[in-house]
Amino acid sequence: MIAFWGVHLACLGVLWTGVSGTALIACLAMYVVRMFGVTAGYHRYFAHRTFRTGRVMQFVLAWLATSSVQQGPLWWAAHHRHHHRHSDTPGDVHSVRQNGFWWAHVGWITSGRFAATRMESVRDLARYPELRFLNRWDVLPPVSAALLMLTLGWWLGRTMPQLGTSGMQLLVWGFFVSTTLLYHGTFTINSLAHVFGRRRFVTGDDSRNSALLALVTLGEGWHNNHHRYPASERQGFYWWEIDLTHCALVVLSWCGLVWDLRSPPEAIYAEAAKPR
């Protein structure tokens, strides 16, 4: 909880460092890259196994996702699998229906009650020692990301002073502001995506589809689609449902880095086409 709110408070550093175009680009880049780590890595790969990859790429996705400061890969996947088993029932740890909007958005993750990893839910992942290492030492990737921003800003300040940036400026914007935006972008799927939007499928929970949230989260906003068929890698089931994570994974599949991207079966599309 101290670390979580500390990241938020550190954003006040913008009052001292100021802002530059370089800082804004770094903030956006770190947001997009790490959001991809969360959506492609933590969610679609580790939690749902909706595509396959090699062990090296698996570790890269885990490291990238862990740099988002949302705890380790085993912790994240285990809690998300639990969520799907109990979505919007009393057993769901972050349900708007059960405990209100604030709890679903941020209260549960800062309460301390769910800090332990549900290892029984991720035995398939726990057999990899490198994932257990990252889960235990989840502070390493975010610290590395912060140091990268600090070093890059210092180097740019020394070699390209016309950019008007510095080590502290890139640290604040590229890490702390970016991480705070990343927190709340991710958390909207637990909260807003169960309150606002359209319901294409009848499910036992309150999941909804939102094009706006899909843009903010690189495709996770098609949440009703996802809850109807979580085994699908693509969450935008139709070409007009923008799913940038899916697009990136398709490109990676062309490079042979990932494969066997799962899609919804025809029965799901037939169900979607039925009048309600």
C-alpha atoms as a printed R data frame, in Angstrom:
    type eleno elety resid chain resno       x       y       z
1   ATOM     1    CA   MET     A     1   0.000   0.000   0.000
2   ATOM     2    CA   ILE     A     2   2.872   2.378   0.811
3   ATOM     3    CA   ALA     A     3   4.546   1.600  -2.512
4   ATOM     4    CA   PHE     A     4   1.270   2.004  -4.421
5   ATOM     5    CA   TRP     A     5   0.439   5.423  -3.028
6   ATOM     6    CA   GLY     A     6   4.118   6.380  -3.089
7   ATOM     7    CA   VAL     A     7   4.103   6.013  -6.879
8   ATOM     8    CA   HIS     A     8   1.115   8.363  -7.009
9   ATOM     9    CA   LEU     A     9   2.771  10.941  -4.740
10  ATOM    10    CA   ALA     A    10   5.969  10.824  -6.778
11  ATOM    11    CA   CYS     A    11   3.983  12.222  -9.716
12  ATOM    12    CA   LEU     A    12   4.042  15.563  -7.896
13  ATOM    13    CA   GLY     A    13   7.673  15.694  -8.976
14  ATOM    14    CA   VAL     A    14   6.422  17.200 -12.255
15  ATOM    15    CA   LEU     A    15   6.082  20.481 -10.338
16  ATOM    16    CA   TRP     A    16   9.887  20.566  -9.987
17  ATOM    17    CA   THR     A    17  11.045  18.832 -13.166
18  ATOM    18    CA   GLY     A    18   8.648  20.494 -15.577
19  ATOM    19    CA   VAL     A    19   7.645  18.845 -18.824
20  ATOM    20    CA   SER     A    20   9.076  18.453 -22.306
21  ATOM    21    CA   GLY     A    21   8.035  16.729 -25.501
22  ATOM    22    CA   THR     A    22  10.630  14.063 -24.804
23  ATOM    23    CA   ALA     A    23   9.143  13.413 -21.369
24  ATOM    24    CA   LEU     A    24   5.636  13.044 -22.805
25  ATOM    25    CA   ILE     A    25   6.880  10.627 -25.468
26  ATOM    26    CA   ALA     A    26   8.672   8.583 -22.796
27  ATOM    27    CA   CYS     A    27   5.512   8.528 -20.669
28  ATOM    28    CA   LEU     A    28   3.370   7.326 -23.573
29  ATOM    29    CA   ALA     A    29   5.932   4.757 -24.730
30  ATOM    30    CA   MET     A    30   6.355   3.277 -21.251
31  ATOM    31    CA   TYR     A    31   2.588   3.144 -20.842
32  ATOM    32    CA   VAL     A    32   1.977   1.343 -24.145
33  ATOM    33    CA   VAL     A    33   4.886  -1.101 -23.854
34  ATOM    34    CA   ARG     A    34   4.047  -2.099 -20.289
35  ATOM    35    CA   MET     A    35   0.299  -2.219 -20.962
36  ATOM    36    CA   PHE     A    36   1.123  -4.695 -23.717
37  ATOM    37    CA   GLY     A    37   3.097  -6.679 -21.145
38  ATOM    38    CA   VAL     A    38   0.045  -6.807 -18.883
39  ATOM    39    CA   THR     A    39  -2.522  -7.552 -21.583
40  ATOM    40    CA   ALA     A    40  -0.512  -9.985 -23.715
41  ATOM    41    CA   GLY     A    41   1.635 -11.425 -20.934
42  ATOM    42    CA   TYR     A    42  -0.185 -11.447 -17.615
43  ATOM    43    CA   HIS     A    43  -3.697 -11.719 -19.022
44  ATOM    44    CA   ARG     A    44  -3.832 -13.520 -22.351
45  ATOM    45    CA   TYR     A    45  -0.795 -15.734 -21.877
46  ATOM    46    CA   PHE     A    46  -0.231 -16.472 -18.193
47  ATOM    47    CA   ALA     A    47  -3.827 -16.283 -16.955
48  ATOM    48    CA   HIS     A    48  -5.597 -17.852 -19.949
49  ATOM    49    CA   ARG     A    49  -2.903 -19.536 -22.088
50  ATOM    50    CA   THR     A    50  -4.602 -18.286 -25.274
51  ATOM    51    CA   PHE     A    51  -1.445 -18.648 -27.363
52  ATOM    52    CA   ARG     A    52   1.882 -20.430 -27.181
53  ATOM    53    CA   THR     A    53   5.449 -19.211 -27.091
54  ATOM    54    CA   GLY     A    54   8.946 -20.360 -26.218
55  ATOM    55    CA   ARG     A    55  10.525 -20.189 -22.813
56  ATOM    56    CA   VAL     A    56  12.694 -17.157 -23.602
57  ATOM    57    CA   MET     A    57   9.756 -15.133 -24.928
58  ATOM    58    CA   GLN     A    58   7.708 -16.308 -21.961
59  ATOM    59    CA   PHE     A    59  10.306 -14.774 -19.644
60  ATOM    60    CA   VAL     A    60  10.427 -11.562 -21.707
61  ATOM    61    CA   LEU     A    61   6.650 -11.187 -21.406
62  ATOM    62    CA   ALA     A    62   6.836 -11.893 -17.677
63  ATOM    63    CA   TRP     A    63   9.607  -9.333 -17.117
64  ATOM    64    CA   LEU     A    64   7.810  -6.704 -19.184
65  ATOM    65    CA   ALA     A    65   4.528  -7.261 -17.351
66  ATOM    66    CA   THR     A    66   6.185  -7.289 -13.925
67  ATOM    67    CA   SER     A    67   7.711  -3.872 -14.679
68  ATOM    68    CA   SER     A    68   4.135  -2.516 -14.470
69  ATOM    69    CA   VAL     A    69   4.367  -2.768 -10.652
70  ATOM    70    CA   GLN     A    70   1.326  -5.050 -10.405
71  ATOM    71    CA   GLN     A    71   3.125  -7.831  -8.530
72  ATOM    72    CA   GLY     A    72   4.485 -11.021 -10.058
73  ATOM    73    CA   PRO     A    73   3.237 -13.262 -12.893
74  ATOM    74    CA   LEU     A    74   2.080 -16.113 -10.660
75  ATOM    75    CA   TRP     A    75   0.224 -13.749  -8.328
76  ATOM    76    CA   TRP     A    76  -1.484 -11.926 -11.186
77  ATOM    77    CA   ALA     A    77  -2.496 -15.056 -13.106
78  ATOM    78    CA   ALA     A    78  -3.742 -16.847  -9.992
79  ATOM    79    CA   HIS     A    79  -5.973 -13.983  -8.885
80  ATOM    80    CA   HIS     A    80  -7.339 -13.510 -12.375
81  ATOM    81    CA   ARG     A    81  -8.188 -17.188 -12.747
82  ATOM    82    CA   HIS     A    82  -9.963 -16.980  -9.384
83  ATOM    83    CA   HIS     A    83 -11.890 -13.962 -10.675
84  ATOM    84    CA   HIS     A    84 -13.160 -15.897 -13.679
85  ATOM    85    CA   ARG     A    85 -14.285 -18.814 -11.533
86  ATOM    86    CA   HIS     A    86 -16.268 -16.492  -9.247
87  ATOM    87    CA   SER     A    87 -16.973 -13.429 -11.384
88  ATOM    88    CA   ASP     A    88 -19.422 -11.060  -9.668
89  ATOM    89    CA   THR     A    89 -20.350 -13.623  -7.021
90  ATOM    90    CA   PRO     A    90 -19.454 -13.340  -3.313
91  ATOM    91    CA   GLY     A    91 -16.227 -15.236  -4.056
92  ATOM    92    CA   ASP     A    92 -14.972 -12.557  -6.481
93  ATOM    93    CA   VAL     A    93 -12.329 -10.403  -4.793
94  ATOM    94    CA   HIS     A    94 -12.944  -7.356  -7.019
95  ATOM    95    CA   SER     A    95 -16.622  -7.200  -7.922
96  ATOM    96    CA   VAL     A    96 -18.495  -3.915  -8.278
97  ATOM    97    CA   ARG     A    97 -21.755  -5.785  -7.732
98  ATOM    98    CA   GLN     A    98 -20.594  -7.289  -4.453
99  ATOM    99    CA   ASN     A    99 -18.377  -4.596  -2.905
100 ATOM   100    CA   GLY     A   100 -18.821  -1.339  -4.804
101 ATOM   101    CA   PHE     A   101 -16.889   0.607  -7.410
102 ATOM   102    CA   TRP     A   102 -13.960   1.852  -5.288
103 ATOM   103    CA   TRP     A   103 -13.191  -1.589  -3.907
104 ATOM   104    CA   ALA     A   104 -13.274  -3.169  -7.370
105 ATOM   105    CA   HIS     A   105 -11.081  -0.439  -8.831
106 ATOM   106    CA   VAL     A   106  -8.364  -0.059  -6.229
107 ATOM   107    CA   GLY     A   107  -9.491  -1.060  -2.734
108 ATOM   108    CA   TRP     A   108  -8.872  -4.797  -3.058
109 ATOM   109    CA   ILE     A   109  -5.317  -4.500  -4.346
110 ATOM   110    CA   THR     A   110  -4.273  -2.116  -1.552
111 ATOM   111    CA   SER     A   111  -6.030  -3.921   1.289
112 ATOM   112    CA   GLY     A   112  -3.228  -6.384   2.026
113 ATOM   113    CA   ARG     A   113  -5.708  -9.257   2.331
114 ATOM   114    CA   PHE     A   114  -4.756 -10.690  -1.048
115 ATOM   115    CA   ALA     A   115  -0.985 -10.310  -1.016
116 ATOM   116    CA   ALA     A   116  -0.329 -14.059  -1.051
117 ATOM   117    CA   THR     A   117  -0.121 -15.962  -4.334
118 ATOM   118    CA   ARG     A   118  -2.767 -18.673  -4.833
119 ATOM   119    CA   MET     A   119  -0.188 -21.261  -5.902
120 ATOM   120    CA   GLU     A   120  -2.785 -24.003  -6.233
121 ATOM   121    CA   SER     A   121  -4.266 -22.048  -9.170
122 ATOM   122    CA   VAL     A   122  -1.027 -21.759 -11.145
123 ATOM   123    CA   ARG     A   123   0.713 -25.113 -10.846
124 ATOM   124    CA   ASP     A   124   1.270 -25.090 -14.610
125 ATOM   125    CA   LEU     A   125   3.266 -21.856 -14.305
126 ATOM   126    CA   ALA     A   126   4.974 -22.591 -10.984
127 ATOM   127    CA   ARG     A   127   7.049 -25.360 -12.567
128 ATOM   128    CA   TYR     A   128   9.249 -22.678 -14.161
129 ATOM   129    CA   PRO     A   129  11.899 -21.512 -11.667
130 ATOM   130    CA   GLU     A   130  12.427 -18.219 -13.511
131 ATOM   131    CA   LEU     A   131   8.743 -17.345 -13.047
132 ATOM   132    CA   ARG     A   132   8.891 -18.233  -9.365
133 ATOM   133    CA   PHE     A   133  11.967 -15.996  -9.114
134 ATOM   134    CA   LEU     A   134  10.169 -13.055 -10.728
135 ATOM   135    CA   ASN     A   135   7.132 -13.644  -8.551
136 ATOM   136    CA   ARG     A   136   9.288 -13.470  -5.423
137 ATOM   137    CA   TRP     A   137  11.490 -10.588  -6.567
138 ATOM   138    CA   ASP     A   138   8.841  -8.626  -8.452
139 ATOM   139    CA   VAL     A   139  10.555  -5.369  -7.499
140 ATOM   140    CA   LEU     A   140  13.473  -5.999  -9.890
141 ATOM   141    CA   PRO     A   141  11.769  -5.200 -13.242
142 ATOM   142    CA   PRO     A   142  10.187  -1.903 -12.094
143 ATOM   143    CA   VAL     A   143  13.430  -0.760 -10.460
144 ATOM   144    CA   SER     A   144  15.223  -1.585 -13.708
145 ATOM   145    CA   ALA     A   145  12.626   0.416 -15.654
146 ATOM   146    CA   ALA     A   146  13.049   3.388 -13.322
147 ATOM   147    CA   LEU     A   147  16.845   3.256 -13.657
148 ATOM   148    CA   LEU     A   148  16.500   3.051 -17.439
149 ATOM   149    CA   MET     A   149  14.442   6.240 -17.475
150 ATOM   150    CA   LEU     A   150  16.849   8.000 -15.118
151 ATOM   151    CA   THR     A   151  19.898   6.995 -17.169
152 ATOM   152    CA   LEU     A   152  18.266   7.793 -20.512
153 ATOM   153    CA   GLY     A   153  17.192  11.215 -19.297
154 ATOM   154    CA   TRP     A   154  20.674  11.969 -17.946
155 ATOM   155    CA   TRP     A   155  22.274  10.883 -21.241
156 ATOM   156    CA   LEU     A   156  19.848  12.927 -23.362
157 ATOM   157    CA   GLY     A   157  20.374  15.934 -21.131
158 ATOM   158    CA   ARG     A   158  24.134  15.690 -21.624
159 ATOM   159    CA   THR     A   159  24.213  14.871 -25.344
160 ATOM   160    CA   MET     A   160  21.074  16.639 -26.637
161 ATOM   161    CA   PRO     A   161  20.365  19.605 -24.349
162 ATOM   162    CA   GLN     A   162  18.017  21.070 -26.974
163 ATOM   163    CA   LEU     A   163  15.472  18.421 -25.972
164 ATOM   164    CA   GLY     A   164  15.066  20.127 -22.602
165 ATOM   165    CA   THR     A   165  14.962  16.960 -20.553
166 ATOM   166    CA   SER     A   166  16.936  15.466 -17.659
167 ATOM   167    CA   GLY     A   167  17.304  12.287 -15.666
168 ATOM   168    CA   MET     A   168  14.805  13.332 -13.008
169 ATOM   169    CA   GLN     A   169  12.294  14.531 -15.578
170 ATOM   170    CA   LEU     A   170  12.273  11.229 -17.451
171 ATOM   171    CA   LEU     A   171  12.173   9.325 -14.169
172 ATOM   172    CA   VAL     A   172   9.070  11.219 -13.041
173 ATOM   173    CA   TRP     A   173   7.241  11.198 -16.387
174 ATOM   174    CA   GLY     A   174   8.549   7.970 -17.899
175 ATOM   175    CA   PHE     A   175   8.177   5.897 -14.756
176 ATOM   176    CA   PHE     A   176   6.018   7.417 -12.018
177 ATOM   177    CA   VAL     A   177   3.376   9.214 -14.124
178 ATOM   178    CA   SER     A   178   3.339   6.374 -16.651
179 ATOM   179    CA   THR     A   179   2.945   3.759 -13.898
180 ATOM   180    CA   THR     A   180   0.094   5.661 -12.256
181 ATOM   181    CA   LEU     A   181  -1.751   5.907 -15.579
182 ATOM   182    CA   LEU     A   182  -1.021   2.226 -16.160
183 ATOM   183    CA   TYR     A   183  -2.488   1.306 -12.776
184 ATOM   184    CA   HIS     A   184  -5.782   3.020 -13.424
185 ATOM   185    CA   GLY     A   185  -5.947   1.984 -17.070
186 ATOM   186    CA   THR     A   186  -5.642  -1.653 -16.003
187 ATOM   187    CA   PHE     A   187  -8.031  -1.283 -13.073
188 ATOM   188    CA   THR     A   188 -10.826   0.136 -15.250
189 ATOM   189    CA   ILE     A   189 -11.411  -3.416 -16.506
190 ATOM   190    CA   ASN     A   190 -12.235  -4.570 -12.966
191 ATOM   191    CA   SER     A   191 -14.455  -1.563 -12.309
192 ATOM   192    CA   LEU     A   192 -15.780   0.414 -15.302
193 ATOM   193    CA   ALA     A   193 -15.957  -2.630 -17.614
194 ATOM   194    CA   HIS     A   194 -18.487  -4.169 -15.214
195 ATOM   195    CA   VAL     A   195 -20.610  -1.003 -15.096
196 ATOM   196    CA   PHE     A   196 -20.601   0.833 -18.451
197 ATOM   197    CA   GLY     A   197 -20.896  -0.505 -21.997
198 ATOM   198    CA   ARG     A   198 -22.887  -2.982 -24.037
199 ATOM   199    CA   ARG     A   199 -23.569  -6.645 -23.407
200 ATOM   200    CA   ARG     A   200 -23.460  -8.720 -26.582
201 ATOM   201    CA   PHE     A   201 -23.554 -12.020 -24.700
202 ATOM   202    CA   VAL     A   202 -25.622 -13.135 -21.743
203 ATOM   203    CA   THR     A   203 -23.124 -14.155 -19.066
204 ATOM   204    CA   GLY     A   204 -23.445 -14.774 -15.358
205 ATOM   205    CA   ASP     A   205 -21.546 -11.583 -14.545
206 ATOM   206    CA   ASP     A   206 -21.832  -7.868 -15.353
207 ATOM   207    CA   SER     A   207 -19.047  -7.738 -17.978
208 ATOM   208    CA   ARG     A   208 -19.538  -5.203 -20.773
209 ATOM   209    CA   ASN     A   209 -17.912  -4.121 -24.033
210 ATOM   210    CA   SER     A   210 -16.492  -0.601 -24.319
211 ATOM   211    CA   ALA     A   211 -14.627   0.772 -27.341
212 ATOM   212    CA   LEU     A   212 -13.173   3.581 -25.203
213 ATOM   213    CA   LEU     A   213 -11.763   1.182 -22.613
214 ATOM   214    CA   ALA     A   214 -10.464  -0.999 -25.447
215 ATOM   215    CA   LEU     A   215  -8.387   1.935 -26.696
216 ATOM   216    CA   VAL     A   216  -7.096   2.758 -23.210
217 ATOM   217    CA   THR     A   217  -6.128  -0.870 -22.514
218 ATOM   218    CA   LEU     A   218  -5.013  -2.003 -25.992
219 ATOM   219    CA   GLY     A   219  -8.034  -4.243 -26.452
220 ATOM   220    CA   GLU     A   220  -9.126  -5.353 -22.991
221 ATOM   221    CA   GLY     A   221 -12.274  -3.244 -23.133
222 ATOM   222    CA   TRP     A   222 -14.108  -5.944 -25.107
223 ATOM   223    CA   HIS     A   223 -14.752  -7.463 -21.725
224 ATOM   224    CA   ASN     A   224 -18.124  -9.077 -22.355
225 ATOM   225    CA   ASN     A   225 -16.605 -10.874 -25.340
226 ATOM   226    CA   HIS     A   226 -13.782 -12.051 -23.119
227 ATOM   227    CA   HIS     A   227 -16.026 -13.334 -20.340
228 ATOM   228    CA   ARG     A   228 -18.132 -15.234 -22.849
229 ATOM   229    CA   TYR     A   229 -15.116 -16.999 -24.344
230 ATOM   230    CA   PRO     A   230 -11.932 -16.395 -22.288
231 ATOM   231    CA   ALA     A   231 -10.019 -19.055 -24.256
232 ATOM   232    CA   SER     A   232  -9.767 -16.658 -27.219
233 ATOM   233    CA   GLU     A   233  -6.552 -14.676 -27.670
234 ATOM   234    CA   ARG     A   234  -8.374 -11.948 -29.577
235 ATOM   235    CA   GLN     A   235 -10.876 -10.050 -27.472
236 ATOM   236    CA   GLY     A   236 -12.185  -7.850 -30.255
237 ATOM   237    CA   PHE     A   237 -14.159 -10.580 -32.008
238 ATOM   238    CA   TYR     A   238 -14.819  -8.520 -35.159
239 ATOM   239    CA   TRP     A   239 -12.505  -6.471 -37.382
240 ATOM   240    CA   TRP     A   240 -14.086  -3.192 -36.264
241 ATOM   241    CA   GLU     A   241 -13.458  -3.963 -32.585
242 ATOM   242    CA   ILE     A   242  -9.990  -2.465 -32.209
243 ATOM   243    CA   ASP     A   243  -7.707  -4.815 -30.287
244 ATOM   244    CA   LEU     A   244  -4.146  -3.512 -30.493
245 ATOM   245    CA   THR     A   245  -2.739  -6.311 -28.340
246 ATOM   246    CA   HIS     A   246  -4.122  -8.843 -30.818
247 ATOM   247    CA   CYS     A   247  -2.580  -6.888 -33.711
248 ATOM   248    CA   ALA     A   248   0.825  -6.880 -32.003
249 ATOM   249    CA   LEU     A   249   0.616 -10.603 -31.265
250 ATOM   250    CA   VAL     A   250  -0.232 -11.312 -34.907
251 ATOM   251    CA   VAL     A   251   2.928  -9.431 -35.941
252 ATOM   252    CA   LEU     A   252   4.962 -11.403 -33.393
253 ATOM   253    CA   SER     A   253   3.471 -14.610 -34.815
254 ATOM   254    CA   TRP     A   254   4.758 -13.616 -38.265
255 ATOM   255    CA   CYS     A   255   8.217 -13.440 -36.672
256 ATOM   256    CA   GLY     A   256   7.794 -16.889 -35.114
257 ATOM   257    CA   LEU     A   257   7.942 -15.545 -31.543
258 ATOM   258    CA   VAL     A   258   4.397 -16.647 -30.646
259 ATOM   259    CA   TRP     A   259   2.035 -19.117 -32.279
260 ATOM   260    CA   ASP     A   260  -1.303 -20.926 -32.001
261 ATOM   261    CA   LEU     A   261  -3.282 -17.754 -31.367
262 ATOM   262    CA   ARG     A   262  -6.758 -18.998 -30.443
263 ATOM   263    CA   SER     A   263  -9.917 -17.470 -31.903
264 ATOM   264    CA   PRO     A   264 -13.597 -17.877 -30.962
265 ATOM   265    CA   PRO     A   265 -15.298 -20.889 -32.602
266 ATOM   266    CA   GLU     A   266 -18.117 -20.425 -35.095
267 ATOM   267    CA   ALA     A   267 -20.671 -21.289 -32.397
268 ATOM   268    CA   ILE     A   268 -19.745 -18.097 -30.530
269 ATOM   269    CA   TYR     A   269 -20.264 -15.967 -33.639
270 ATOM   270    CA   ALA     A   270 -23.572 -17.731 -34.275
271 ATOM   271    CA   GLU     A   271 -24.639 -16.915 -30.722
272 ATOM   272    CA   ALA     A   272 -23.648 -13.277 -31.201
273 ATOM   273    CA   ALA     A   273 -25.747 -13.076 -34.366
274 ATOM   274    CA   LYS     A   274 -28.946 -14.238 -32.685
275 ATOM   275    CA   PRO     A   275 -31.471 -11.458 -31.959
276 ATOM   276    CA   ARG     A   276 -31.975 -10.737 -28.279
